[in-house]
Amino acid sequence: MHHFKTGEKPSSRSQTKHKDLKKRRDKKSFTCTQCGKSSTNEQSLKIHMRVHAGEKPFMCSHCNKRFSRLDTLKTHERIHTEGKPYTCDQCGKSLTSKYSLEIHMNIHTGEKQFPCDQCDKSFTQSSILKDHMNIHTGEKLYECDQCGNTFLWASSLKSHLKVHSKEKPHSCSLCGKSFSLKQNLKAHQKIHTGVRDHMCFECEKTFLTAEHLKLHQRIHTGEKPYKCSHCDKGFSRSGCLRTHEMIHTGEKPYTCDQCGKSFRQSALLKQHMNIHTREKLHECDQCGKSFTYKQGLKIHMKIHNGKKLFTCDQCEKSFSQYSYLRMHMNIHTAEKLHECDQCGKTFLRASDLKRHMTVHTKEKPHSCSLCGKSFSVLQSLKLHQKIHTGVRDHMCFECEKTFITAADLKLHQRMHTGEK
């Protein structure tokens, strides 16, 4: 076993490493035409090009995993032949290489020896710094004409295009599930084996796939590469951006078959369905009160422990929920910039003003099929119809009282927040 002690790692060594790295960078003259990376010699560039071509000529004789570099294969094979011989004397964690142990030790020492030359932020690993640099320089040049996803390399786009075909030639021998990409099958098989071999050196959390690790690392790097075209808000995941943009487009693709209410996310629809089933599976072990949602129980427990974790930085008032704090902040910060020239009412968004303006016209194109009453705004008709259906789908998680409209719920919640 090889042990590595924090006391044996002087800062001068990392500084010398950093200087040597800079000297090597200055000597580089062979540049990749795909991504602009420079190499010190032609052979290094040739090895690097395998990343773009997807070539992995070196295969592990134990598990058939493939690698683009021989040295990476040799490091991997130690898992099978030697186990993990390098042990951290701080927490007992074992690793396959001395280099991995050195990087791991940064968690304990707090050393971040890889600084960004654009914004002075520092990182414990060069790979995390490399990911972070996409904030400043990242370009994705290859776009899928099927879904609009963009990629750094043509090879990545080529692999991605298989997702859009109906072919799924790769099947799991354990459960029969099929996949269009072999790498997706491999990632799936880890569910059965329990192998989580991608570790974040920043916090030691482990993941099934490298992609999941990469997404997680954006928490540490602060990278938000997906920008909203409407308001410039940034997101770490493309899925989060797509969901956010529905706020601007008004799209709500998931509809409840019980009451017709629509949602931006399937998870929100699933949560909403509990209102119709009225199941209360989550019981408080302090007072026996039951809740439809686990989140409702979690919030309720704050009554017993008295915790109010969300504090207003303007007046220091505290709240048990972030949503209450956010509503409360309107007292201090809310601006309503769009004013109706008919009645003087103001709105936060131009879209809200536009919707409001139909109230002043005499047109009422939306009619109730049950009683014939007409409305100028479709939303008003939907609210009216709840009188007939009895649906009260807006619930207060604090006391579980239900309301017909979100506005009625918001007014009610002020009882809990103390907002006036």
C-alpha positions in Angstrom: 0.0 0.0 0.0 1.2 3.5 -0.8 0.3 6.3 1.6 0.3 9.9 0.9 0.4 12.5 3.7 -0.7 16.1 3.5 2.5 17.2 5.3 4.6 15.8 2.5 3.2 18.0 -0.3 4.8 21.5 -0.1 3.3 24.3 -2.1 6.6 24.7 -4.0 6.1 21.4 -5.7 2.8 22.5 -7.2 4.4 25.8 -8.2 7.3 24.0 -10.0 4.7 21.8 -11.7 2.8 24.8 -12.8 6.0 26.4 -14.3 7.0 23.2 -16.1 3.5 22.9 -17.5 3.7 26.5 -18.8 7.1 25.8 -20.4 5.7 22.7 -22.1 2.7 24.7 -23.4 5.1 27.3 -24.9 6.9 24.6 -26.9 3.7 23.2 -28.4 3.5 23.6 -32.2 1.2 20.9 -33.5 -2.4 22.1 -33.5 -5.6 20.0 -33.8 -7.8 21.3 -36.7 -11.0 20.1 -34.9 -10.7 21.9 -31.5 -7.5 23.9 -31.7 -5.6 21.9 -29.0 -1.8 22.1 -29.3 0.6 19.2 -28.9 4.4 19.1 -28.5 4.9 16.5 -31.3 3.2 14.9 -34.3 2.7 11.6 -32.4 0.8 13.3 -29.5 -1.4 15.0 -32.0 -2.1 11.7 -33.7 -3.1 10.2 -30.4 -5.3 13.2 -29.6 -7.1 12.9 -33.0 -8.5 9.5 -31.8 -10.8 11.5 -29.5 -12.5 13.1 -32.5 -12.5 10.0 -34.7 -13.9 7.9 -31.8 -11.0 5.4 -32.1 -10.3 3.2 -29.1 -7.7 0.6 -30.2 -6.7 -0.6 -26.8 -9.0 -3.1 -25.1 -8.9 -4.4 -21.5 -8.4 -8.2 -21.5 -10.5 -8.5 -18.3 -13.7 -6.5 -19.1 -13.4 -5.6 -22.8 -13.5 -1.8 -22.0 -11.7 0.1 -24.7 -9.4 3.1 -24.5 -7.8 5.6 -27.0 -4.4 5.6 -25.1 -2.2 2.7 -24.0 -1.3 4.4 -20.7 -5.0 4.9 -19.9 -5.5 1.2 -20.5 -2.6 0.3 -18.2 -4.0 2.5 -15.4 -7.4 0.9 -15.8 -6.1 -2.7 -15.7 -4.7 -2.1 -12.2 -8.3 -2.3 -11.0 -8.3 -6.0 -12.1 -4.7 -6.9 -11.3 -3.7 -4.8 -8.3 -6.9 -3.4 -7.0 -6.4 0.2 -5.7 -3.0 0.3 -4.1 -2.9 4.0 -3.2 -4.6 4.9 0.1 -5.4 8.3 1.5 -4.3 8.5 5.2 -6.9 11.2 5.8 -10.1 9.3 5.0 -9.0 5.8 4.0 -10.1 6.0 0.4 -8.2 3.9 -2.1 -7.3 4.9 -5.7 -5.7 3.2 -8.7 -2.8 5.7 -9.3 -0.5 8.0 -7.5 -1.8 10.9 -9.6 -5.4 10.2 -8.7 -4.3 10.2 -5.0 -2.6 13.5 -5.4 -5.7 15.1 -7.0 -7.8 13.5 -4.2 -5.6 15.0 -1.5 -6.7 18.5 -2.7 -10.1 17.8 -1.1 -8.4 17.7 2.3 -5.8 20.4 1.7 -8.1 22.8 -0.1 -5.4 23.5 -2.7 -6.7 24.7 -6.1 -3.6 24.8 -8.3 -5.4 25.3 -11.7 -6.4 29.0 -12.1 -8.5 30.3 -14.9 -6.6 33.2 -16.7 -9.9 34.8 -17.7 -11.7 35.3 -14.4 -9.1 34.1 -11.7 -11.4 31.3 -10.5 -9.3 28.2 -9.4 -9.9 24.5 -9.5 -8.5 21.3 -8.0 -8.2 19.5 -11.4 -7.1 20.6 -14.9 -10.2 18.7 -16.3 -12.6 20.9 -14.3 -10.7 24.0 -15.4 -11.0 22.8 -19.0 -14.7 22.4 -18.7 -15.0 25.8 -17.0 -13.1 27.5 -19.9 -16.2 26.7 -22.1 -17.9 29.6 -20.3 -15.3 32.0 -21.9 -14.4 30.2 -25.2 -16.7 27.3 -25.9 -18.1 26.9 -29.3 -20.4 24.1 -30.6 -20.0 24.0 -34.3 -22.0 20.9 -35.3 -25.8 21.1 -35.1 -28.3 18.3 -35.4 -30.9 19.1 -38.0 -33.4 16.9 -36.2 -33.5 18.5 -32.7 -31.1 21.4 -32.8 -28.6 19.9 -30.3 -25.1 21.2 -30.9 -21.7 19.4 -30.6 -18.0 20.2 -30.4 -17.0 17.4 -32.8 -18.4 15.9 -36.0 -18.0 12.4 -34.5 -20.2 13.3 -31.5 -22.9 14.5 -33.9 -22.6 11.3 -35.9 -23.1 9.2 -32.8 -26.0 11.4 -31.7 -27.9 11.0 -35.0 -28.4 7.3 -34.2 -30.8 8.4 -31.5 -33.3 9.7 -34.1 -33.3 6.4 -36.1 -35.7 3.7 -35.1 -32.9 1.1 -34.9 -32.0 -0.2 -31.4 -29.5 -3.0 -32.1 -27.9 -3.1 -28.6 -29.9 -5.2 -26.1 -29.3 -5.8 -22.4 -28.9 -9.6 -21.7 -30.4 -9.2 -18.2 -33.6 -7.3 -18.9 -34.0 -7.2 -22.7 -34.1 -3.4 -22.9 -32.7 -2.1 -26.2 -30.6 0.9 -27.1 -29.6 2.8 -30.3 -26.1 3.4 -28.9 -23.7 0.9 -27.4 -22.5 3.4 -24.9 -26.1 3.8 -23.6 -26.3 0.0 -23.2 -23.1 0.0 -21.2 -24.3 2.9 -19.0 -27.6 1.0 -18.5 -25.9 -2.3 -17.5 -24.3 -0.5 -14.5 -27.8 -0.3 -13.0 -27.6 -4.1 -12.7 -24.0 -4.3 -11.6 -24.1 -1.2 -9.3 -20.8 0.0 -10.6 -20.4 3.8 -10.2 -16.9 4.3 -11.5 -17.0 8.0 -12.3 -16.0 10.1 -9.3 -16.0 13.8 -8.7 -12.7 14.6 -7.1 -14.2 17.9 -5.7 -16.8 16.2 -3.5 -16.2 12.5 -4.0 -19.8 11.8 -5.3 -19.8 8.9 -7.7 -21.8 8.5 -11.0 -22.8 5.7 -13.4 -21.6 7.6 -16.5 -19.0 10.2 -17.5 -21.8 12.4 -18.8 -23.6 12.5 -15.4 -20.3 13.3 -13.8 -19.7 16.1 -16.3 -23.2 17.6 -15.6 -22.5 17.4 -11.9 -19.2 19.1 -12.2 -20.9 22.2 -13.5 -22.0 22.8 -9.9 -18.4 23.3 -9.0 -17.3 25.2 -12.1 -20.4 27.4 -12.3 -20.7 26.7 -16.0 -24.1 27.4 -17.6 -23.6 27.0 -21.3 -27.3 27.0 -22.3 -28.6 30.5 -22.6 -32.2 31.5 -23.0 -32.8 33.5 -26.2 -35.5 35.5 -24.6 -34.0 36.7 -21.3 -30.3 35.5 -21.4 -30.7 33.4 -18.3 -28.1 30.6 -18.2 -28.6 26.9 -17.4 -26.2 23.9 -16.9 -28.5 21.5 -18.7 -30.3 21.7 -22.1 -33.4 20.1 -20.6 -33.7 22.9 -18.0 -33.4 25.5 -20.7 -36.2 23.9 -22.7 -38.4 23.8 -19.7 -37.6 27.4 -18.9 -38.3 28.7 -22.4 -41.8 27.4 -22.1 -42.4 30.3 -19.7 -41.9 32.6 -22.6 -43.7 30.5 -25.3 -46.6 29.5 -23.0 -46.2 25.9 -24.0 -47.6 23.3 -21.5 -47.5 19.9 -23.2 -48.5 17.7 -20.3 -52.3 17.7 -19.7 -54.3 16.2 -16.9 -57.0 13.9 -18.2 -59.2 14.5 -15.1 -59.5 18.3 -15.2 -57.7 19.5 -18.3 -55.0 21.5 -16.5 -51.7 21.6 -18.4 -48.1 21.6 -17.1 -44.6 22.3 -18.5 -43.1 19.1 -17.0 -44.4 15.5 -16.6 -43.2 15.5 -13.0 -45.5 18.4 -12.2 -48.4 16.6 -13.8 -47.6 13.5 -11.8 -47.6 15.5 -8.6 -50.9 17.2 -9.6 -52.6 13.8 -10.1 -52.4 13.3 -6.3 -55.1 16.0 -5.9 -57.6 13.7 -7.8 -56.6 10.5 -6.0 -56.4 12.2 -2.6 -53.9 9.7 -1.4 -52.0 10.8 1.7 -49.1 8.5 2.1 -46.7 10.7 4.1 -47.5 10.8 7.8 -45.9 13.1 10.4 -44.4 10.9 13.3 -44.8 13.9 15.7 -48.6 14.5 15.4 -50.0 12.0 13.0 -51.0 14.5 10.3 -50.9 13.0 6.8 -49.8 14.7 3.5 -50.3 14.0 -0.2 -46.8 15.1 -1.0 -43.5 14.2 0.7 -42.6 17.9 0.2 -45.7 18.9 2.2 -44.6 16.7 5.1 -41.1 18.1 4.9 -42.4 21.7 5.2 -44.8 20.7 7.9 -42.0 19.3 10.1 -40.6 22.8 10.4 -43.6 23.6 12.7 -42.2 21.1 15.2 -38.6 22.0 14.9 -39.3 25.8 14.5 -36.8 26.2 11.7 -37.1 29.2 9.4 -34.1 28.8 7.1 -34.9 31.5 4.5 -34.1 35.0 5.6 -34.9 38.3 3.9 -31.7 40.3 3.4 -33.7 43.6 3.4 -35.5 43.3 6.7 -34.2 40.0 8.2 -37.6 38.5 8.4 -37.4 34.6 8.2 -39.6 32.0 6.5 -40.0 28.3 6.5 -40.2 28.1 2.7 -38.2 29.7 -0.1 -41.4 30.4 -2.0 -42.7 32.5 1.0 -39.5 34.5 1.0 -39.7 35.0 -2.7 -43.3 36.3 -2.4 -42.3 38.5 0.5 -39.4 40.1 -1.5 -42.0 41.8 -3.7 -42.6 44.2 -0.9 -39.0 45.4 -1.3 -38.1 44.9 -4.9 -41.1 44.4 -7.2 -41.4 46.8 -10.1 -44.4 46.8 -12.5 -43.2 48.4 -15.7 -46.1 47.8 -18.1 -49.2 50.1 -17.5 -52.6 49.8 -19.0 -53.6 53.1 -20.7 -57.3 52.2 -20.1 -57.4 51.7 -16.3 -53.9 52.4 -15.0 -53.3 48.8 -13.8 -49.6 47.8 -14.0 -47.9 44.5 -14.8 -44.5 42.9 -14.5 -44.6 41.5 -18.1 -45.7 42.9 -21.4 -47.5 39.5 -22.1 -49.6 40.0 -18.9 -50.6 43.5 -20.1 -51.5 42.2 -23.5 -53.8 39.5 -21.9 -55.3 42.1 -19.6 -56.2 44.4 -22.5 -58.9 42.0 -23.8 -60.9 42.8 -20.6 -61.5 46.3 -22.1 -62.8 45.1 -25.4 -66.5 44.0 -25.8 -65.5 40.6 -27.3 -66.1 37.5 -25.2 -65.2 34.6 -27.4 -64.9 32.0 -24.7 -68.2 30.4 -23.6 -69.0 27.9 -20.9 -70.6 24.8 -22.5 -72.5 24.1 -19.3 -74.2 27.5 -18.5 -73.4 29.6 -21.6 -71.6 32.4 -19.7 -68.9 34.0 -21.9 -65.5 35.4 -21.0 -63.0 37.7 -22.8 -60.0 35.6 -21.5 -59.7 31.8 -21.9 -58.1 31.6 -18.4 -61.2 33.2 -16.9 -63.4 30.5 -18.6 -61.2 27.8 -17.2 -61.5 29.2 -13.7 -65.2 29.5 -14.0 -65.6 25.9 -15.1 -64.1 24.8 -11.8 -67.3 26.0 -10.2 -69.1 23.3 -12.1 -66.5 20.6 -11.7 -65.6 21.4 -8.0 -61.9 21.1 -8.8 -59.7 22.9 -6.3 -56.2 22.1 -7.6 -54.1 24.7 -5.8 -53.1 23.4 -2.4 -51.2 25.1 0.5 -48.4 22.8 1.6 -48.5 24.4 5.1 -52.1 23.5 6.0 -53.3 21.5 2.9 -56.3 23.9 2.3 -57.2 23.9 -1.4 -58.3 26.7 -3.7 -59.8 27.2 -7.1 -57.2 29.7 -8.3 -53.4 30.3 -7.8 -54.3 33.9 -6.9 -56.6 32.7 -4.1 -53.8 30.4 -2.8 -51.3 33.3 -2.9 -53.6 35.5 -0.9 -54.1 32.7 1.6 -50.3 32.0 2.0 -49.9 35.5 3.3 -51.4 34.2 6.5 -48.4 32.0 6.9 -45.8 34.4 5.7 -47.1 37.5 7.5 -46.8 39.5 4.3 -49.1 42.6 4.2 
